[in-house]
């Protein structure tokens, strides 16, 4: 099984390099591989235990199964699921399903569901300001608040995900130089919102590109509500919205 896992890891990392620009290539793809689930000797039973034992630069490969966890990633690792529909992290509505506090974290190939927030990057208290996060090809669904939330986090890539049935799909708070590209945003109460507290002239550095919006099916730029705290409205655009949803596989 670990041989198959290694092939999956190589294919996913190869697709990542083909999909993104050099600005995200500071992620170190060296290091060891830790395994979660499956039947191999020494495999971990929880994702959090593997993260706790990992070193910066390691890859954590998660075999198919449902993991009832609220995962905190506090070091630069790659977290890779075996199959996007069958490697499931369920937050059980207890907290964020995944919280990312470190720089250069890569998360791909999971269903991430039932959290307060599906994937929460950063800290509301300005304590951590993660940089260079990649969230690629996940299903993020059924979360109480945001599907994906960036707080004071810069140079992040949100690519190829399906984000659905959340209160807000993608939200950016005081974050800049981020790219949100080729995602499906479906059946969220509000698909995206951007908030700025300072440096508002940099709002244009967050780019929405070629996403599918279920509430915008015309070949014209999609306006995205943004606001400069406390009340000043701003408008951003996805200038090339996709008319039909992407297929995950």
C-alpha positions, -999 to +999 in steps of 0.1 A: +000+000+000+029+024+007+041+019-028+008+031-041+008+060-017+042+071-030+029+071-065-001+092-055+022+117-037+045+120-067+016+126-090+000+152-068+032+171-062+039+170-100+005+184-107+011+211-081+043+223-098+025+223-132-004+244-118+012+272-099+037+299-105+072+301-091+060+323-062+048+292-044+079+271-050+095+279-017+077+249-003+103+222+004+093+189-011+122+170+006+118+152+039+104+119+051+069+104+047+047+096+076+016+074+071-018+077+088-044+049+086-040+018+065-024-014+077+013-008+075+036-012+106+043+020+124+014+039+107-003+065+128-040+062+138-046+100+139-035+128+117-026+150+147-002+124+161+016+123+127+019+161+126+032+162+162+060+138+152+068+153+118+096+176+110+094+207+087+095+195+051+079+161+058+050+147+039+020+131+058+001+107+037-034+098+049-051+066+037-088+065+031-111+067+061-130+091+082-109+109+108-129+127+135-103+154+144-097+191+147-063+192+132-037+219+140-008+223+116+020+242+133+049+232+111+057+233+074+044+199+061+025+185+032-008+168+041-020+146+013-051+124+012-053+091-007-086+100-024-104+133-023-138+117-017-128+090+007-100+106+028-124+126+051-115+149+080-147+156+101-145+183+126-177+172+143-188+209+147-164+212+177-139+236+162-121+244+130-116+211+111-081+222+101-062+252+116-029+262+099-004+283+119+029+277+100+043+289+068+046+268+036+019+242+043+004+222+015-030+205+019-046+184-009-069+155-017-093+156+013-129+160+021-129+186+049-163+190+066-183+198+097-161+224+113-167+258+127-145+267+097-133+241+073-097+254+068-087+283+090-053+299+082-038+323+107-050+338+139-076+363+149-052+376+175-024+385+150-002+359+168+005+339+136+006+352+101+012+322+078+027+328+044+028+307+013+000+282+021-014+260-007-049+245-005-054+224-036-081+200-049-101+195-017-138+192-011-147+217+017-183+214+028-209+217+055-191+240+078-209+264+102-190+295+091-164+298+063-153+270+041-118+285+038-107+316+059-074+335+056-066+358+086-035+381+081-021+355+057-003+364+025+010+348-007-015+319-004-030+298-032-065+283-031-067+262-062-090+236-077-113+231-046-150+225-044-164+247-016-200+242-008-228+244+018-210+268+041-222+301+054-194+318+035-173+300+009-140+319+009-132+348+032-100+369+034-094+391+065-065+416+063-047+393+038-029+403+007-012+388-024-034+357-025-047+338-055-080+321-056-082+302-089-102+275-106-125+266-076-161+256-075-182+278-052-216+262-048-246+266-024-229+288+001-250+316+016-223+340+004-196+326-019-168+351-011-161+382+009-129+402+015-123+424+045-095+450+050-085+468+082-054+486+068-034+488+036-066+489+017-049+502-015-034+467-017-069+451-021-061+446-058-033+422-049-058+394-040-067+378-073-099+358-081-093+339-114-115+316-134-137+303-105-171+288-110-198+307-091-232+290-089-249+324-086-231+339-117-236+321-150-229+348-175-197+355-194-190+388-177-167+397-148-181+385-114-182+413-088-170+402-053-180+422-023-152+437-003-151+462+025-126+484+043-134+484+080-157+497+093-180+507+065-163+516+032-173+493+004-150+480-023-156+458-053-132+432-066-138+410-097-132+376-111-127+388-146-130+354-162-155+334-143-162+299-154-197+291-167-197+254-158-183+237-127-150+219-127-149+181-123-129+170-093-116+139-109 
